[in-house]
Amino acid sequence: MRQALQALGLAMLLLTAASLRAQQQVTVQALLTDGKRYDGKQVVLVGVVRELKEKVSRRGNHYYTFKIGEGNQMVSVFSYGKATVKEGDRVRVTGKFAVEKRVGYATYRNEIDVTKGKVEVLAPAASSKPASSPVGKQ
């Protein structure tokens, strides 16, 4: 019985380690300079949403794209559905990275597909509206 529990514990530890390796947190620079290392793998990337675009395909499917990056270095993010983020949000993106992906006649480079992954808002964008001050009654 004890050996079975030890074997189960070891198996769980190995599965956890494999899962952590499968979802490596990376930087944009690492993806752009060493993309082949991450090509086709699940990655985790943290950054700010830029150039958010929501669209509907010819078949009527909603999808959205945005850029995430550090300085001038950026990668694209793609997902089906309606966007759950706003321009300027700080997010954590988990998805499958592709150095190059061809869809029909289009070629997309350095893109993270989060259709089967997730996008988590870590910090919402700062509001562009000035905060209204309460008016006190005297």
C-alpha positions as CSV (number, residue, x, y, z in Angstrom):
1,M,0.0,0.0,0.0
2,R,2.8,2.4,0.9
3,Q,4.6,1.8,-2.4
4,A,1.4,2.5,-4.3
5,L,1.0,5.8,-2.5
6,Q,4.6,6.7,-3.2
7,A,4.2,5.8,-6.8
8,L,1.1,7.9,-7.1
9,G,2.8,10.9,-5.4
10,L,5.8,10.6,-7.8
11,A,3.4,10.4,-10.8
12,M,1.6,13.6,-9.6
13,L,4.9,15.4,-9.2
14,L,6.0,14.5,-12.7
15,L,2.7,15.5,-14.2
16,T,2.9,18.9,-12.4
17,A,6.5,19.4,-13.6
18,A,5.5,18.5,-17.2
19,S,2.6,20.9,-17.0
20,L,4.8,23.8,-15.8
21,R,7.2,23.1,-18.6
22,A,4.4,23.0,-21.2
23,Q,3.3,26.5,-20.1
24,Q,6.5,28.5,-19.9
25,Q,6.2,32.2,-19.0
26,V,8.3,33.9,-21.6
27,T,9.2,37.4,-22.7
28,V,8.4,39.0,-26.1
29,Q,12.1,39.3,-26.7
30,A,12.5,35.5,-26.2
31,L,9.7,34.7,-28.6
32,L,11.1,37.0,-31.3
33,T,14.7,36.0,-31.0
34,D,14.3,32.3,-30.2
35,G,10.8,31.6,-31.7
36,K,11.6,28.1,-33.0
37,R,12.2,27.0,-29.4
38,Y,8.6,27.9,-28.5
39,D,6.9,27.2,-31.9
40,G,3.8,25.1,-31.4
41,K,4.0,25.2,-27.6
42,Q,1.9,26.6,-24.9
43,V,3.4,29.9,-23.5
44,V,2.4,32.4,-20.9
45,L,3.1,36.1,-21.6
46,V,2.3,39.2,-19.5
47,G,2.0,42.6,-21.1
48,V,-0.3,45.5,-22.0
49,V,-3.1,45.3,-24.7
50,R,-2.4,47.5,-27.7
51,E,-4.2,47.8,-31.0
52,L,-7.3,45.8,-30.0
53,K,-9.5,44.9,-32.9
54,E,-12.9,43.1,-32.7
55,K,-14.1,41.6,-36.0
56,V,-16.7,39.2,-37.5
57,S,-15.6,36.7,-40.1
58,R,-17.5,36.2,-43.4
59,R,-19.2,33.2,-41.8
60,G,-20.4,35.4,-38.9
61,N,-17.9,34.2,-36.3
62,H,-16.7,36.8,-33.8
63,Y,-13.0,37.1,-33.2
64,Y,-10.5,39.6,-31.8
65,T,-6.8,40.4,-32.1
66,F,-4.4,42.6,-30.2
67,K,-0.8,43.2,-29.8
68,I,1.1,42.6,-26.6
69,G,4.6,43.7,-26.0
70,E,7.5,45.5,-24.4
71,G,8.5,48.8,-26.0
72,N,8.5,48.4,-29.8
73,Q,8.7,44.6,-29.7
74,M,5.3,43.0,-29.9
75,V,3.6,39.8,-30.8
76,S,0.0,39.3,-31.9
77,V,-2.7,37.6,-30.0
78,F,-5.8,35.9,-31.6
79,S,-8.9,34.4,-30.3
80,Y,-12.4,33.5,-31.4
81,G,-15.3,35.1,-29.5
82,K,-15.8,38.6,-28.1
83,A,-13.0,40.5,-26.4
84,T,-12.9,40.3,-22.7
85,V,-10.1,42.9,-22.5
86,K,-9.8,46.6,-23.2
87,E,-7.0,48.7,-24.8
88,G,-4.4,49.4,-22.1
89,D,-5.3,46.5,-19.8
90,R,-2.3,44.6,-18.3
91,V,-3.0,40.9,-19.1
92,R,-1.6,37.4,-18.8
93,V,-2.1,35.5,-22.0
94,T,-1.9,31.7,-22.1
95,G,-1.9,30.1,-25.6
96,K,-0.2,28.3,-28.4
97,F,2.6,30.3,-30.0
98,A,3.3,30.0,-33.8
99,V,6.3,31.5,-35.5
100,E,4.3,31.3,-38.8
101,K,0.7,30.3,-39.4
102,R,-1.0,30.2,-42.8
103,V,-4.8,30.5,-43.1
104,G,-6.0,30.5,-46.7
105,Y,-3.9,33.1,-48.5
106,A,-2.9,34.9,-45.3
107,T,0.3,34.3,-43.3
108,Y,0.5,35.4,-39.7
109,R,3.8,35.6,-37.9
110,N,4.7,35.6,-34.2
111,E,1.2,35.0,-33.0
112,I,-0.3,33.4,-29.8
113,D,-3.6,31.7,-30.3
114,V,-5.6,31.8,-27.1
115,T,-8.7,30.1,-28.5
116,K,-8.0,27.1,-26.3
117,G,-6.1,29.1,-23.8
118,K,-7.0,32.2,-21.7
119,V,-6.6,35.9,-21.3
120,E,-6.6,37.2,-17.7
121,V,-6.8,40.9,-16.8
122,L,-4.2,41.6,-14.2
123,A,-4.8,45.3,-14.0
124,P,-7.5,47.3,-15.8
125,A,-6.6,50.2,-18.0
126,A,-6.5,53.6,-16.3
127,S,-9.7,55.5,-17.0
128,S,-9.4,58.4,-19.5
129,K,-12.2,60.2,-17.8
130,P,-11.4,62.6,-15.0
131,A,-12.6,61.4,-11.6
132,S,-15.6,63.3,-10.5
133,S,-15.3,64.8,-7.1
134,P,-18.3,64.4,-4.7
135,V,-20.1,67.7,-4.0
136,G,-20.6,68.0,-0.2
137,K,-23.8,69.6,1.1
138,Q,-23.4,72.1,3.9
